Amino acid sequence: MSGDFDPAALGKQLQGQDGIPPLEQWNPEFCGDIDMRIARDGRWYYQGSPIGREAMVNMFSRVLWKEDGRYFLKTPVEKVGIQVDDVPFQVVSVEHVRGDRGIELVFTTSTGDRVRADAEHPIRVAVDPETREPSPYLMIRFGMEGRIGRNLFYQLVELARMVQHGGRTELVVDSAGEQFSLGEL
């Protein structure tokens, strides 16, 4: 399939669309897998070479779709499979704002998505069973997560409060009326 994929044609299909298109309403035929990969560090590759144009990466990220544990680029007329090493988004900054439900943590991804941590966009922390190293994530959209960078995780830890749960102490952050555990102490 890789030989048939044309990034310029994809750009033309998306011309004039601002923001995230209504991917949930599109049901194109699966056209096969292409040689595109999002590395664990958030870099995008096409046919083994890094995609250096930020505008191109941002365009691809807008049509990214997850279905049955697989990732696709999806347009009204085609759906092609891509490889994602961990998660497709990298969370690069956080703002603390006052909202209707108290403090809100508003995160920004490397592709420009702005996401408020809330019931629909929870923060979760996976812990490596061998190294015990935490890997924090934020739900971005359509079942896809972003990795929260280490420096942001430390910022969240500084904001966290200690909460006792059945003899355990957890670090918890609040956002939009929700509580998110950063892990046990």
C-alpha positions in Angstrom: 0.0 0.0 0.0 2.9 2.5 0.8 3.4 3.3 -2.9 -0.3 4.5 -3.3 -0.4 6.8 -0.3 0.0 10.5 -1.3 0.4 13.0 1.5 -0.3 15.9 -0.9 -3.7 14.3 -1.9 -4.5 13.9 1.8 -3.8 17.6 2.3 -6.2 18.5 -0.6 -8.9 16.3 0.9 -8.6 18.3 4.2 -8.3 21.7 2.6 -10.6 24.3 4.3 -11.2 22.1 7.4 -10.2 23.8 10.7 -9.7 21.8 13.9 -10.5 18.2 14.2 -12.7 16.9 11.4 -15.8 14.7 12.2 -13.8 11.5 12.0 -16.5 9.6 13.9 -18.9 10.3 11.1 -16.6 9.0 8.3 -16.7 5.3 7.4 -14.2 4.9 4.5 -12.9 1.5 3.2 -9.6 0.3 4.7 -7.0 0.7 2.1 -4.1 -1.1 3.8 -1.1 -0.2 5.9 1.4 2.4 5.0 5.0 2.8 6.2 4.3 5.6 8.7 5.3 5.4 12.3 5.0 7.6 15.4 8.0 6.8 17.7 7.8 6.7 21.4 9.3 10.2 21.6 6.5 11.6 19.4 8.5 11.9 16.1 6.7 10.9 13.0 8.4 8.9 10.2 7.3 8.2 6.7 9.1 5.4 4.8 11.8 5.4 7.5 12.6 9.1 7.3 11.5 11.7 9.8 8.8 14.0 8.8 10.4 17.4 9.3 7.5 19.7 8.4 5.6 20.6 11.5 2.5 21.5 9.4 2.5 18.1 7.8 2.7 16.3 11.2 -0.1 18.6 12.5 -2.3 17.7 9.5 -1.7 14.0 10.0 -2.5 14.3 13.7 -5.9 15.8 12.9 -7.0 12.7 11.0 -5.5 10.2 13.4 -8.0 7.5 14.5 -7.9 4.6 16.9 -10.0 1.5 16.3 -9.7 -2.0 17.9 -6.3 -1.1 19.3 -4.9 0.0 15.9 -4.1 3.5 14.6 -5.2 4.9 11.2 -5.2 8.0 9.2 -8.8 8.5 8.2 -10.4 10.7 5.6 -13.9 10.6 4.0 -12.6 8.4 1.2 -9.8 6.2 2.7 -8.4 4.7 5.9 -4.8 3.6 6.1 -3.0 1.9 9.0 0.0 3.3 10.7 2.3 2.1 13.5 2.4 3.8 16.9 5.2 2.7 19.2 3.5 3.8 22.5 0.9 6.6 22.2 0.5 9.1 19.4 0.6 12.4 21.3 3.2 14.1 23.4 2.0 16.5 26.1 4.4 19.4 26.3 2.9 22.1 28.6 0.3 22.6 31.2 -1.6 25.7 32.4 -3.5 26.1 35.7 -6.7 28.1 35.2 -9.7 28.8 37.3 -12.8 27.3 35.8 -16.5 26.7 36.7 -15.5 23.6 38.8 -12.4 25.1 40.5 -8.8 24.6 39.3 -8.4 23.2 35.8 -5.3 21.7 34.3 -5.2 22.5 30.6 -2.5 20.6 28.7 -1.1 21.3 25.2 0.4 18.7 22.9 3.2 19.0 20.5 0.7 19.1 17.7 -1.3 22.0 19.2 -4.2 20.1 20.9 -5.4 21.8 24.1 -7.1 19.4 26.5 -8.5 20.0 29.9 -8.0 17.1 32.4 -11.6 16.1 33.3 -13.9 13.1 33.5 -13.6 12.6 29.7 -9.9 13.3 29.6 -8.4 11.6 32.6 -4.8 11.5 33.7 -3.5 8.0 34.4 -0.1 6.8 35.5 1.2 3.4 34.4 4.0 2.0 36.5 6.7 -0.3 35.0 6.5 -3.5 37.1 10.3 -4.0 36.9 11.7 -0.5 37.2 8.8 1.0 39.1 9.2 4.0 36.8 5.9 6.0 36.3 4.6 6.7 32.8 1.9 9.4 32.9 -0.7 9.8 30.2 -3.7 12.0 29.3 -6.6 11.0 27.2 -6.6 13.3 24.2 -9.4 12.2 21.9 -11.1 9.2 20.2 -9.5 6.8 22.7 -6.0 8.1 22.0 -3.6 9.2 24.7 -0.7 11.6 25.0 2.4 10.9 27.1 2.9 13.6 29.7 6.6 14.6 29.7 8.8 14.0 32.7 9.2 17.8 33.5 5.4 18.2 33.4 4.9 15.2 35.6 7.2 16.8 38.2 5.1 19.9 38.0 2.0 17.9 38.7 3.7 16.2 41.6 4.5 19.7 43.1 0.8 20.5 42.7 -0.4 17.2 44.2 -1.7 16.7 47.7 -1.4 13.6 49.8 -4.6 11.5 50.3 -5.0 8.5 52.6 -6.9 5.5 51.1 -7.1 2.3 53.2 -3.7 2.6 54.7 -2.1 3.8 51.5 -0.9 7.3 50.7 -1.5 8.6 47.2 -0.5 11.8 45.4 -3.6 13.3 43.9 -4.1 16.3 41.6 -7.5 18.0 41.0 -8.8 19.3 37.7 -12.3 20.4 36.7 -13.8 18.8 39.8 -12.1 15.4 39.3 -9.2 13.8 41.2 -6.4 12.0 39.5 -3.9 9.7 41.2 -0.3 10.2 40.4 0.7 7.1 42.3 1.3 5.8 45.8 4.1 7.0 48.0 
